[in-house]
Amino acid sequence: MNLTVGQRAPLSNLAINDTVQITLKFTRHSPIEMDISCFALDAAGKLISDDDIVFYNQPTSPCGQINLTHYES
């Protein structure tokens, strides 16, 4: 799946189960900073709480199942 700047993509579009590891790889063609966020939603598609937003300043969800890690290649 290819994403564009600002695009949102629900994991349900990937036809995966809830225990799979997902790796995002991207190539940066400019000196801009990139930010990746993950929002944990309930069955109705609503954000559970602000604590369930995983991003650079909060890299792990309260349940510990969503983790943001950074690798340099």
PQR file with spaces between the fields and no chain letter, atoms N, CA, C, O and H, PARSE charges and radii, in Angstrom:
ATOM       1  N    MET     1       0.845   -1.163    0.000 -0.4000 1.5000
ATOM       2  CA   MET     1       0.000    0.000    0.000 -0.0000 2.0000
ATOM       3  C    MET     1       0.893    1.229    0.000  0.5500 1.7000
ATOM       4  O    MET     1       1.842    1.301    0.781 -0.5500 1.4000
ATOM       5  N    ASN     2       0.615    2.169   -0.837 -0.4000 1.5000
ATOM       6  CA   ASN     2       1.335    3.436   -0.883 -0.0000 2.0000
ATOM       7  C    ASN     2       0.453    4.529   -0.304  0.5500 1.7000
ATOM       8  O    ASN     2      -0.734    4.622   -0.620 -0.5500 1.4000
ATOM       9  H    ASN     2      -0.155    2.111   -1.472  0.4000 1.0000
ATOM      10  N    LEU     3       1.052    5.361    0.553 -0.4000 1.5000
ATOM      11  CA   LEU     3       0.332    6.469    1.165 -0.0000 2.0000
ATOM      12  C    LEU     3       0.907    7.781    0.661  0.5500 1.7000
ATOM      13  O    LEU     3       2.084    7.863    0.310 -0.5500 1.4000
ATOM      14  H    LEU     3       2.016    5.286    0.809  0.4000 1.0000
ATOM      15  N    THR     4       0.066    8.802    0.629 -0.4000 1.5000
ATOM      16  CA   THR     4       0.523   10.135    0.277 -0.0000 2.0000
ATOM      17  C    THR     4       0.510   11.008    1.527  0.5500 1.7000
ATOM      18  O    THR     4      -0.066   10.626    2.545 -0.5500 1.4000
ATOM      19  H    THR     4      -0.890    8.735    0.914  0.4000 1.0000
ATOM      20  N    VAL     5       1.130   12.154    1.458 -0.4000 1.5000
ATOM      21  CA   VAL     5       1.207   13.065    2.600 -0.0000 2.0000
ATOM      22  C    VAL     5      -0.194   13.374    3.120  0.5500 1.7000
ATOM      23  O    VAL     5      -1.072   13.777    2.358 -0.5500 1.4000
ATOM      24  H    VAL     5       1.598   12.465    0.631  0.4000 1.0000
ATOM      25  N    GLY     6      -0.395   13.182    4.417 -0.4000 1.5000
ATOM      26  CA   GLY     6      -1.669   13.489    5.049 -0.0000 2.0000
ATOM      27  C    GLY     6      -2.728   12.415    4.928  0.5500 1.7000
ATOM      28  O    GLY     6      -3.819   12.556    5.482 -0.5500 1.4000
ATOM      29  H    GLY     6       0.319   12.854    5.036  0.4000 1.0000
ATOM      30  N    GLN     7      -2.429   11.353    4.221 -0.4000 1.5000
ATOM      31  CA   GLN     7      -3.427   10.303    4.006 -0.0000 2.0000
ATOM      32  C    GLN     7      -3.634    9.477    5.275  0.5500 1.7000
ATOM      33  O    GLN     7      -2.694    9.228    6.031 -0.5500 1.4000
ATOM      34  H    GLN     7      -1.544   11.238    3.771  0.4000 1.0000
ATOM      35  N    ARG     8      -4.854    9.067    5.489 -0.4000 1.5000
ATOM      36  CA   ARG     8      -5.210    8.180    6.594 -0.0000 2.0000
ATOM      37  C    ARG     8      -5.574    6.829    6.011  0.5500 1.7000
ATOM      38  O    ARG     8      -6.195    6.750    4.951 -0.5500 1.4000
ATOM      39  H    ARG     8      -5.617    9.268    4.875  0.4000 1.0000
ATOM      40  N    ALA     9      -5.193    5.777    6.695 -0.4000 1.5000
ATOM      41  CA   ALA     9      -5.494    4.434    6.204 -0.0000 2.0000
ATOM      42  C    ALA     9      -5.843    3.521    7.375  0.5500 1.7000
ATOM      43  O    ALA     9      -4.983    3.233    8.208 -0.5500 1.4000
ATOM      44  H    ALA     9      -4.688    5.842    7.556  0.4000 1.0000
ATOM      45  N    PRO    10      -7.077    3.068    7.451 -0.5600 1.5000
ATOM      46  CA   PRO    10      -7.439    2.137    8.522  0.2800 2.0000
ATOM      47  C    PRO    10      -6.762    0.787    8.302  0.5500 1.7000
ATOM      48  O    PRO    10      -6.657    0.310    7.172 -0.5500 1.4000
ATOM      49  N    LEU    11      -6.309    0.184    9.383 -0.4000 1.5000
ATOM      50  CA   LEU    11      -5.662   -1.122    9.272 -0.0000 2.0000
ATOM      51  C    LEU    11      -6.615   -2.188    8.758  0.5500 1.7000
ATOM      52  O    LEU    11      -6.178   -3.196    8.202 -0.5500 1.4000
ATOM      53  H    LEU    11      -6.395    0.572   10.301  0.4000 1.0000
ATOM      54  N    SER    12      -7.902   -1.978    8.938 -0.4000 1.5000
ATOM      55  CA   SER    12      -8.882   -2.945    8.437 -0.0000 2.0000
ATOM      56  C    SER    12      -8.814   -3.071    6.919  0.5500 1.7000
ATOM      57  O    SER    12      -9.235   -4.085    6.364 -0.5500 1.4000
ATOM      58  H    SER    12      -8.257   -1.159    9.390  0.4000 1.0000
ATOM      59  N    ASN    13      -8.292   -2.058    6.247 -0.4000 1.5000
ATOM      60  CA   ASN    13      -8.126   -2.139    4.790 -0.0000 2.0000
ATOM      61  C    ASN    13      -7.045   -3.121    4.380  0.5500 1.7000
ATOM      62  O    ASN    13      -6.981   -3.521    3.218 -0.5500 1.4000
ATOM      63  H    ASN    13      -7.950   -1.234    6.698  0.4000 1.0000
ATOM      64  N    LEU    14      -6.197   -3.514    5.317 -0.4000 1.5000
ATOM      65  CA   LEU    14      -5.095   -4.410    5.002 -0.0000 2.0000
ATOM      66  C    LEU    14      -5.465   -5.881    5.155  0.5500 1.7000
ATOM      67  O    LEU    14      -4.655   -6.743    4.814 -0.5500 1.4000
ATOM      68  H    LEU    14      -6.250   -3.189    6.261  0.4000 1.0000
ATOM      69  N    ALA    15      -6.630   -6.193    5.644 -0.4000 1.5000
ATOM      70  CA   ALA    15      -7.095   -7.573    5.839 -0.0000 2.0000
ATOM      71  C    ALA    15      -6.099   -8.374    6.677  0.5500 1.7000
ATOM      72  O    ALA    15      -5.648   -9.444    6.268 -0.5500 1.4000
ATOM      73  H    ALA    15      -7.289   -5.493    5.921  0.4000 1.0000
ATOM      74  N    ILE    16      -5.759   -7.838    7.860 -0.4000 1.5000
ATOM      75  CA   ILE    16      -4.843   -8.509    8.778 -0.0000 2.0000
ATOM      76  C    ILE    16      -5.539   -8.724   10.108  0.5500 1.7000
ATOM      77  O    ILE    16      -6.571   -8.116   10.390 -0.5500 1.4000
ATOM      78  H    ILE    16      -6.125   -6.968    8.191  0.4000 1.0000
ATOM      79  N    ASN    17      -4.961   -9.599   10.925 -0.4000 1.5000
ATOM      80  CA   ASN    17      -5.544   -9.783   12.258 -0.0000 2.0000
ATOM      81  C    ASN    17      -4.916   -8.781   13.225  0.5500 1.7000
ATOM      82  O    ASN    17      -4.062   -7.988   12.829 -0.5500 1.4000
ATOM      83  H    ASN    17      -4.122  -10.093   10.696  0.4000 1.0000
ATOM      84  N    ASP    18      -5.330   -8.814   14.474 -0.4000 1.5000
ATOM      85  CA   ASP    18      -4.891   -7.791   15.428 -0.0000 2.0000
ATOM      86  C    ASP    18      -3.590   -8.129   16.146  0.5500 1.7000
ATOM      87  O    ASP    18      -3.236   -7.459   17.116 -0.5500 1.4000
ATOM      88  H    ASP    18      -6.024   -9.458   14.796  0.4000 1.0000
ATOM      89  N    THR    19      -2.868   -9.157   15.691 -0.4000 1.5000
ATOM      90  CA   THR    19      -1.611   -9.505   16.346 -0.0000 2.0000
ATOM      91  C    THR    19      -0.414   -9.429   15.403  0.5500 1.7000
ATOM      92  O    THR    19       0.667   -9.907   15.747 -0.5500 1.4000
ATOM      93  H    THR    19      -3.156   -9.701   14.903  0.4000 1.0000
ATOM      94  N    VAL    20      -0.581   -8.855   14.257 -0.4000 1.5000
ATOM      95  CA   VAL    20       0.496   -8.788   13.274 -0.0000 2.0000
ATOM      96  C    VAL    20       1.376   -7.556   13.503  0.5500 1.7000
ATOM      97  O    VAL    20       0.887   -6.509   13.926 -0.5500 1.4000
ATOM      98  H    VAL    20      -1.459   -8.466   13.978  0.4000 1.0000
ATOM      99  N    GLN    21       2.671   -7.688   13.222 -0.4000 1.5000
ATOM     100  CA   GLN    21       3.571   -6.537   13.286 -0.0000 2.0000
ATOM     101  C    GLN    21       3.527   -5.818   11.953  0.5500 1.7000
ATOM     102  O    GLN    21       3.603   -6.447   10.897 -0.5500 1.4000
ATOM     103  H    GLN    21       3.068   -8.539   12.879  0.4000 1.0000
ATOM     104  N    ILE    22       3.406   -4.507   12.001 -0.4000 1.5000
ATOM     105  CA   ILE    22       3.342   -3.697   10.789 -0.0000 2.0000
ATOM     106  C    ILE    22       4.584   -2.823   10.737  0.5500 1.7000
ATOM     107  O    ILE    22       4.921   -2.149   11.711 -0.5500 1.4000
ATOM     108  H    ILE    22       3.345   -3.996   12.859  0.4000 1.0000
ATOM     109  N    THR    23       5.257   -2.838    9.606 -0.4000 1.5000
ATOM     110  CA   THR    23       6.445   -2.019    9.415 -0.0000 2.0000
ATOM     111  C    THR    23       6.178   -1.024    8.304  0.5500 1.7000
ATOM     112  O    THR    23       5.750   -1.400    7.213 -0.5500 1.4000
ATOM     113  H    THR    23       4.983   -3.385    8.815  0.4000 1.0000
ATOM     114  N    LEU    24       6.429    0.243    8.582 -0.4000 1.5000
ATOM     115  CA   LEU    24       6.305    1.292    7.572 -0.0000 2.0000
ATOM     116  C    LEU    24       7.701    1.709    7.150  0.5500 1.7000
ATOM     117  O    LEU    24       8.542    2.026    7.990 -0.5500 1.4000
ATOM     118  H    LEU    24       6.777    0.549    9.468  0.4000 1.0000
ATOM     119  N    LYS    25       7.942    1.708    5.867 -0.4000 1.5000
ATOM     120  CA   LYS    25       9.220    2.174    5.339 -0.0000 2.0000
ATOM     121  C    LYS    25       8.939    3.323    4.389  0.5500 1.7000
ATOM     122  O    LYS    25       7.996    3.269    3.600 -0.5500 1.4000
ATOM     123  H    LYS    25       7.259    1.450    5.184  0.4000 1.0000
ATOM     124  N    PHE    26       9.746    4.345    4.464 -0.4000 1.5000
ATOM     125  CA   PHE    26       9.543    5.459    3.557 -0.0000 2.0000
ATOM     126  C    PHE    26      10.878    6.064    3.182  0.5500 1.7000
ATOM     127  O    PHE    26      11.861    5.968    3.916 -0.5500 1.4000
ATOM     128  H    PHE    26      10.512    4.389    5.105  0.4000 1.0000
ATOM     129  N    THR    27      10.885    6.680    2.033 -0.4000 1.5000
ATOM     130  CA   THR    27      12.056    7.379    1.534 -0.0000 2.0000
ATOM     131  C    THR    27      11.736    8.858    1.523  0.5500 1.7000
ATOM     132  O    THR    27      10.702    9.280    1.005 -0.5500 1.4000
ATOM     133  H    THR    27      10.086    6.757    1.436  0.4000 1.0000
ATOM     134  N    ARG    28      12.598    9.611    2.077 -0.4000 1.5000
ATOM     135  CA   ARG    28      12.397   11.046    2.185 -0.0000 2.0000
ATOM     136  C    ARG    28      13.185   11.732    1.077  0.5500 1.7000
ATOM     137  O    ARG    28      14.398   11.554    0.971 -0.5500 1.4000
ATOM     138  H    ARG    28      13.438    9.268    2.498  0.4000 1.0000
ATOM     139  N    HIS    29      12.494   12.515    0.253 -0.4000 1.5000
ATOM     140  CA   HIS    29      13.132   13.224   -0.846 -0.0000 2.0000
ATOM     141  C    HIS    29      13.328   14.706   -0.564  0.5500 1.7000
ATOM     142  O    HIS    29      13.682   15.466   -1.466 -0.5500 1.4000
ATOM     143  H    HIS    29      11.509   12.660    0.339  0.4000 1.0000
ATOM     144  N    SER    30      13.107   15.119    0.658 -0.4000 1.5000
ATOM     145  CA   SER    30      13.308   16.517    1.029 -0.0000 2.0000
ATOM     146  C    SER    30      13.696   16.566    2.503  0.5500 1.7000
ATOM     147  O    SER    30      13.564   15.567    3.209 -0.5500 1.4000
ATOM     148  H    SER    30      12.820   14.502    1.391  0.4000 1.0000
ATOM     149  N    PRO    31      14.171   17.710    2.973 -0.5600 1.5000
ATOM     150  CA   PRO    31      14.625   17.805    4.368  0.2800 2.0000
ATOM     151  C    PRO    31      13.493   18.000    5.390  0.5500 1.7000
ATOM     152  O    PRO    31      13.763   18.401    6.522 -0.5500 1.4000
ATOM     153  N    ILE    32      12.256   17.732    5.023 -0.4000 1.5000
ATOM     154  CA   ILE    32      11.142   17.925    5.959 -0.0000 2.0000
ATOM     155  C    ILE    32      11.119   16.810    7.003  0.5500 1.7000
ATOM     156  O    ILE    32      11.619   15.710    6.768 -0.5500 1.4000
ATOM     157  H    ILE    32      12.037   17.407    4.103  0.4000 1.0000
ATOM     158  N    GLU    33      10.539   17.110    8.138 -0.4000 1.5000
ATOM     159  CA   GLU    33      10.353   16.105    9.176 -0.0000 2.0000
ATOM     160  C    GLU    33       9.097   15.302    8.880  0.5500 1.7000
ATOM     161  O    GLU    33       8.136   15.831    8.322 -0.5500 1.4000
ATOM     162  H    GLU    33      10.133   18.004    8.328  0.4000 1.0000
ATOM     163  N    MET    34       9.102   14.041    9.245 -0.4000 1.5000
ATOM     164  CA   MET    34       7.927   13.192    9.049 -0.0000 2.0000
ATOM     165  C    MET    34       7.395   12.761   10.406  0.5500 1.7000
ATOM     166  O    MET    34       8.153   12.558   11.353 -0.5500 1.4000
ATOM     167  H    MET    34       9.883   13.612    9.698  0.4000 1.0000
ATOM     168  N    ASP    35       6.090   12.629   10.479 -0.4000 1.5000
ATOM     169  CA   ASP    35       5.433   12.235   11.716 -0.0000 2.0000
ATOM     170  C    ASP    35       4.434   11.147   11.391  0.5500 1.7000
ATOM     171  O    ASP    35       3.583   11.315   10.518 -0.5500 1.4000
ATOM     172  H    ASP    35       5.473   12.794    9.709  0.4000 1.0000
ATOM     173  N    ILE    36       4.535   10.048   12.082 -0.4000 1.5000
ATOM     174  CA   ILE    36       3.590    8.943   11.917 -0.0000 2.0000
ATOM     175  C    ILE    36       2.847    8.775   13.230  0.5500 1.7000
ATOM     176  O    ILE    36       3.466    8.717   14.292 -0.5500 1.4000
ATOM     177  H    ILE    36       5.226    9.911   12.791  0.4000 1.0000
ATOM     178  N    SER    37       1.541    8.698   13.166 -0.4000 1.5000
ATOM     179  CA   SER    37       0.716    8.535   14.356 -0.0000 2.0000
ATOM     180  C    SER    37      -0.212    7.351   14.167  0.5500 1.7000
ATOM     181  O    SER    37      -0.586    7.004   13.046 -0.5500 1.4000
ATOM     182  H    SER    37       1.038    8.745   12.303  0.4000 1.0000
ATOM     183  N    CYS    38      -0.576    6.739   15.279 -0.4000 1.5000
ATOM     184  CA   CYS    38      -1.528    5.629   15.258 -0.0000 2.0000
ATOM     185  C    CYS    38      -2.608    5.941   16.290  0.5500 1.7000
ATOM     186  O    CYS    38      -2.303    6.311   17.424 -0.5500 1.4000
ATOM     187  H    CYS    38      -0.273    7.020   16.189  0.4000 1.0000
ATOM     188  N    PHE    39      -3.864    5.790   15.895 -0.4000 1.5000
ATOM     189  CA   PHE    39      -4.995    6.079   16.765 -0.0000 2.0000
ATOM     190  C    PHE    39      -5.728    4.780   17.076  0.5500 1.7000
ATOM     191  O    PHE    39      -6.203    4.105   16.162 -0.5500 1.4000
ATOM     192  H    PHE    39      -4.111    5.489   14.974  0.4000 1.0000
ATOM     193  N    ALA    40      -5.825    4.425   18.342 -0.4000 1.5000
ATOM     194  CA   ALA    40      -6.574    3.237   18.746 -0.0000 2.0000
ATOM     195  C    ALA    40      -8.050    3.615   18.848  0.5500 1.7000
ATOM     196  O    ALA    40      -8.428    4.484   19.634 -0.5500 1.4000
ATOM     197  H    ALA    40      -5.439    4.972   19.084  0.4000 1.0000
ATOM     198  N    LEU    41      -8.871    2.952   18.045 -0.4000 1.5000
ATOM     199  CA   LEU    41     -10.301    3.269   17.981 -0.0000 2.0000
ATOM     200  C    LEU    41     -11.132    2.149   18.577  0.5500 1.7000
ATOM     201  O    LEU    41     -10.710    0.993   18.605 -0.5500 1.4000
ATOM     202  H    LEU    41      -8.563    2.247   17.407  0.4000 1.0000
ATOM     203  N    ASP    42     -12.322    2.505   19.056 -0.4000 1.5000
ATOM     204  CA   ASP    42     -13.238    1.487   19.561 -0.0000 2.0000
ATOM     205  C    ASP    42     -14.045    0.894   18.405  0.5500 1.7000
ATOM     206  O    ASP    42     -13.814    1.243   17.247 -0.5500 1.4000
ATOM     207  H    ASP    42     -12.664    3.444   19.034  0.4000 1.0000
ATOM     208  N    ALA    43     -14.972    0.019   18.703 -0.4000 1.5000
ATOM     209  CA   ALA    43     -15.762   -0.656   17.666 -0.0000 2.0000
ATOM     210  C    ALA    43     -16.584    0.319   16.828  0.5500 1.7000
ATOM     211  O    ALA    43     -16.926    0.018   15.684 -0.5500 1.4000
ATOM     212  H    ALA    43     -15.160   -0.264   19.644  0.4000 1.0000
ATOM     213  N    ALA    44     -16.903    1.484   17.388 -0.4000 1.5000
ATOM     214  CA   ALA    44     -17.680    2.493   16.661 -0.0000 2.0000
ATOM     215  C    ALA    44     -16.784    3.405   15.822  0.5500 1.7000
ATOM     216  O    ALA    44     -17.277    4.314   15.153 -0.5500 1.4000
ATOM     217  H    ALA    44     -16.625    1.729   18.317  0.4000 1.0000
ATOM     218  N    GLY    45     -15.453    3.164   15.855 -0.4000 1.5000
ATOM     219  CA   GLY    45     -14.538    3.985   15.082 -0.0000 2.0000
ATOM     220  C    GLY    45     -14.164    5.288   15.751  0.5500 1.7000
ATOM     221  O    GLY    45     -13.661    6.201   15.095 -0.5500 1.4000
ATOM     222  H    GLY    45     -15.052    2.426   16.398  0.4000 1.0000
ATOM     223  N    LYS    46     -14.404    5.388   17.053 -0.4000 1.5000
ATOM     224  CA   LYS    46     -14.089    6.608   17.812 -0.0000 2.0000
ATOM     225  C    LYS    46     -12.813    6.394   18.627  0.5500 1.7000
ATOM     226  O    LYS    46     -12.540    5.291   19.101 -0.5500 1.4000
ATOM     227  H    LYS    46     -14.813    4.646   17.585  0.4000 1.0000
ATOM     228  N    LEU    47     -12.036    7.477   18.778 -0.4000 1.5000
ATOM     229  CA   LEU    47     -10.823    7.427   19.585 -0.0000 2.0000
ATOM     230  C    LEU    47     -11.190    7.032   21.016  0.5500 1.7000
ATOM     231  O    LEU    47     -12.094    7.616   21.615 -0.5500 1.4000
ATOM     232  H    LEU    47     -12.258    8.373   18.393  0.4000 1.0000
ATOM     233  N    ILE    48     -10.489    6.047   21.552 -0.4000 1.5000
ATOM     234  CA   ILE    48     -10.794    5.567   22.903 -0.0000 2.0000
ATOM     235  C    ILE    48     -10.497    6.662   23.930  0.5500 1.7000
ATOM     236  O    ILE    48     -11.355    6.992   24.748 -0.5500 1.4000
ATOM     237  H    ILE    48      -9.755    5.573   21.065  0.4000 1.0000
ATOM     238  N    SER    49      -9.304    7.218   23.892 -0.4000 1.5000
ATOM     239  CA   SER    49      -8.932    8.352   24.748 -0.0000 2.0000
ATOM     240  C    SER    49      -7.679    8.986   24.164  0.5500 1.7000
ATOM     241  O    SER    49      -7.050    8.420   23.269 -0.5500 1.4000
ATOM     242  H    SER    49      -8.606    6.950   23.227  0.4000 1.0000
ATOM     243  N    ASP    50      -7.317   10.156   24.666 -0.4000 1.5000
ATOM     244  CA   ASP    50      -6.098   10.806   24.189 -0.0000 2.0000
ATOM     245  C    ASP    50      -4.863    9.956   24.460  0.5500 1.7000
ATOM     246  O    ASP    50      -3.867   10.062   23.744 -0.5500 1.4000
ATOM     247  H    ASP    50      -7.828   10.616   25.392  0.4000 1.0000
ATOM     248  N    ASP    51      -4.921    9.119   25.484 -0.4000 1.5000
ATOM     249  CA   ASP    51      -3.807    8.231   25.793 -0.0000 2.0000
ATOM     250  C    ASP    51      -3.602    7.173   24.712  0.5500 1.7000
ATOM     251  O    ASP    51      -2.536    6.562   24.643 -0.5500 1.4000
ATOM     252  H    ASP    51      -5.730    9.033   26.066  0.4000 1.0000
ATOM     253  N    ASP    52      -4.592    6.954   23.882 -0.4000 1.5000
ATOM     254  CA   ASP    52      -4.523    5.930   22.843 -0.0000 2.0000
ATOM     255  C    ASP    52      -4.074    6.482   21.494  0.5500 1.7000
ATOM     256  O    ASP    52      -4.348    5.880   20.456 -0.5500 1.4000
ATOM     257  H    ASP    52      -5.458    7.451   23.938  0.4000 1.0000
ATOM     258  N    ILE    53      -3.392    7.612   21.503 -0.4000 1.5000
ATOM     259  CA   ILE    53      -2.743    8.153   20.309 -0.0000 2.0000
ATOM     260  C    ILE    53      -1.254    7.861   20.466  0.5500 1.7000
ATOM     261  O    ILE    53      -0.618    8.331   21.410 -0.5500 1.4000
ATOM     262  H    ILE    53      -3.169    8.101   22.346  0.4000 1.0000
ATOM     263  N    VAL    54      -0.706    7.086   19.543 -0.4000 1.5000
ATOM     264  CA   VAL    54       0.709    6.737   19.590 -0.0000 2.0000
ATOM     265  C    VAL    54       1.432    7.601   18.564  0.5500 1.7000
ATOM     266  O    VAL    54       1.074    7.609   17.387 -0.5500 1.4000
ATOM     267  H    VAL    54      -1.222    6.704   18.777  0.4000 1.0000
ATOM     268  N    PHE    55       2.459    8.334   19.020 -0.4000 1.5000
ATOM     269  CA   PHE    55       3.221    9.234   18.158 -0.0000 2.0000
ATOM     270  C    PHE    55       4.583    9.457   18.798  0.5500 1.7000
ATOM     271  O    PHE    55       4.895    8.816   19.802 -0.5500 1.4000
ATOM     272  H    PHE    55       2.750    8.328   19.977  0.4000 1.0000
ATOM     273  N    TYR    56       5.400   10.346   18.249 -0.4000 1.5000
ATOM     274  CA   TYR    56       6.783   10.526   18.711 -0.0000 2.0000
ATOM     275  C    TYR    56       6.908   10.813   20.196  0.5500 1.7000
ATOM     276  O    TYR    56       7.867   10.361   20.822 -0.5500 1.4000
ATOM     277  H    TYR    56       5.147   10.867   17.433  0.4000 1.0000
ATOM     278  N    ASN    57       5.977   11.544   20.778 -0.4000 1.5000
ATOM     279  CA   ASN    57       6.062   11.927   22.183 -0.0000 2.0000
ATOM     280  C    ASN    57       5.396   10.916   23.120  0.5500 1.7000
ATOM     281  O    ASN    57       5.571   10.995   24.336 -0.5500 1.4000
ATOM     282  H    ASN    57       5.198   11.911   20.270  0.4000 1.0000
ATOM     283  N    GLN    58       4.653    9.994   22.579 -0.4000 1.5000
ATOM     284  CA   GLN    58       3.987    8.941   23.352 -0.0000 2.0000
ATOM     285  C    GLN    58       4.071    7.660   22.513  0.5500 1.7000
ATOM     286  O    GLN    58       3.091    7.287   21.868 -0.5500 1.4000
ATOM     287  H    GLN    58       4.510    9.930   21.592  0.4000 1.0000
ATOM     288  N    PRO    59       5.238    6.976   22.513 -0.5600 1.5000
ATOM     289  CA   PRO    59       5.495    5.894   21.569  0.2800 2.0000
ATOM     290  C    PRO    59       4.830    4.546   21.884  0.5500 1.7000
ATOM     291  O    PRO    59       4.964    3.602   21.105 -0.5500 1.4000
ATOM     292  N    THR    60       4.126    4.443   23.000 -0.4000 1.5000
ATOM     293  CA   THR    60       3.491    3.178   23.354 -0.0000 2.0000
ATOM     294  C    THR    60       2.071    3.424   23.845  0.5500 1.7000
ATOM     295  O    THR    60       1.815    4.363   24.598 -0.5500 1.4000
ATOM     296  H    THR    60       4.017    5.210   23.633  0.4000 1.0000
ATOM     297  N    SER    61       1.153    2.569   23.408 -0.4000 1.5000
ATOM     298  CA   SER    61      -0.238    2.684   23.867 -0.0000 2.0000
ATOM     299  C    SER    61      -0.341    2.175   25.303  0.5500 1.7000
ATOM     300  O    SER    61       0.534    1.436   25.752 -0.5500 1.4000
ATOM     301  H    SER    61       1.361    1.806   22.796  0.4000 1.0000
ATOM     302  N    PRO    62      -1.398    2.558   26.035 -0.5600 1.5000
ATOM     303  CA   PRO    62      -1.562    2.124   27.422  0.2800 2.0000
ATOM     304  C    PRO    62      -1.565    0.597   27.579  0.5500 1.7000
ATOM     305  O    PRO    62      -1.091    0.077   28.589 -0.5500 1.4000
ATOM     306  N    CYS    63      -2.092   -0.111   26.591 -0.4000 1.5000
ATOM     307  CA   CYS    63      -2.136   -1.572   26.677 -0.0000 2.0000
ATOM     308  C    CYS    63      -0.808   -2.213   26.289  0.5500 1.7000
ATOM     309  O    CYS    63      -0.604   -3.403   26.525 -0.5500 1.4000
ATOM     310  H    CYS    63      -2.477    0.311   25.770  0.4000 1.0000
ATOM     311  N    GLY    64       0.095   -1.436   25.697 -0.4000 1.5000
ATOM     312  CA   GLY    64       1.403   -1.940   25.307 -0.0000 2.0000
ATOM     313  C    GLY    64       1.439   -2.686   23.989  0.5500 1.7000
ATOM     314  O    GLY    64       2.493   -3.183   23.593 -0.5500 1.4000
ATOM     315  H    GLY    64      -0.071   -0.469   25.505  0.4000 1.0000
ATOM     316  N    GLN    65       0.308   -2.775   23.300 -0.4000 1.5000
ATOM     317  CA   GLN    65       0.261   -3.524   22.045 -0.0000 2.0000
ATOM     318  C    GLN    65       0.624   -2.694   20.827  0.5500 1.7000
ATOM     319  O    GLN    65       0.904   -3.255   19.767 -0.5500 1.4000
ATOM     320  H    GLN    65      -0.548   -2.371   23.622  0.4000 1.0000
ATOM     321  N    ILE    66       0.626   -1.377   20.949 -0.4000 1.5000
ATOM     322  CA   ILE    66       1.001   -0.511   19.837 -0.0000 2.0000
ATOM     323  C    ILE    66       2.269    0.224   20.257  0.5500 1.7000
ATOM     324  O    ILE    66       2.276    0.950   21.252 -0.5500 1.4000
ATOM     325  H    ILE    66       0.398   -0.922   21.810  0.4000 1.0000
ATOM     326  N    ASN    67       3.341    0.029   19.490 -0.4000 1.5000
ATOM     327  CA   ASN    67       4.632    0.645   19.799 -0.0000 2.0000
ATOM     328  C    ASN    67       5.197    1.299   18.560  0.5500 1.7000
ATOM     329  O    ASN    67       5.170    0.723   17.473 -0.5500 1.4000
ATOM     330  H    ASN    67       3.335   -0.561   18.682  0.4000 1.0000
ATOM     331  N    LEU    68       5.704    2.495   18.726 -0.4000 1.5000
ATOM     332  CA   LEU    68       6.362    3.200   17.632 -0.0000 2.0000
ATOM     333  C    LEU    68       7.856    3.145   17.883  0.5500 1.7000
ATOM     334  O    LEU    68       8.345    3.652   18.893 -0.5500 1.4000
ATOM     335  H    LEU    68       5.727    2.963   19.609  0.4000 1.0000
ATOM     336  N    THR    69       8.573    2.531   16.968 -0.4000 1.5000
ATOM     337  CA   THR    69      10.029    2.463   17.083 -0.0000 2.0000
ATOM     338  C    THR    69      10.618    3.058   15.821  0.5500 1.7000
ATOM     339  O    THR    69       9.975    3.076   14.771 -0.5500 1.4000
ATOM     340  H    THR    69       8.175    2.119   16.148  0.4000 1.0000
ATOM     341  N    HIS    70      11.835    3.540   15.927 -0.4000 1.5000
ATOM     342  CA   HIS    70      12.492    4.218   14.806 -0.0000 2.0000
ATOM     343  C    HIS    70      13.786    3.483   14.492  0.5500 1.7000
ATOM     344  O    HIS    70      14.605    3.238   15.378 -0.5500 1.4000
ATOM     345  H    HIS    70      12.357    3.526   16.780  0.4000 1.0000
ATOM     346  N    TYR    71      13.960    3.139   13.230 -0.4000 1.5000
ATOM     347  CA   TYR    71      15.175    2.481   12.778 -0.0000 2.0000
ATOM     348  C    TYR    71      15.794    3.290   11.659  0.5500 1.7000
ATOM     349  O    TYR    71      15.097    3.702   10.732 -0.5500 1.4000
ATOM     350  H    TYR    71      13.294    3.338   12.511  0.4000 1.0000
ATOM     351  N    GLU    72      17.072    3.518   11.732 -0.4000 1.5000
ATOM     352  CA   GLU    72      17.814    4.173   10.636 -0.0000 2.0000
ATOM     353  C    GLU    72      18.430    3.069    9.794  0.5500 1.7000
ATOM     354  O    GLU    72      18.973    2.103   10.331 -0.5500 1.4000
ATOM     355  H    GLU    72      17.638    3.182   12.485  0.4000 1.0000
ATOM     356  N    SER    73      18.350    3.207    8.495 -0.4000 1.5000
ATOM     357  CA   SER    73      18.982    2.193    7.653 -0.0000 2.0000
ATOM     358  C    SER    73      20.217    2.740    6.994  0.5500 1.7000
ATOM     359  O    SER    73      20.884    2.027    6.244 -0.5500 1.4000
ATOM     360  H    SER    73      17.909    3.991    8.059  0.4000 1.0000
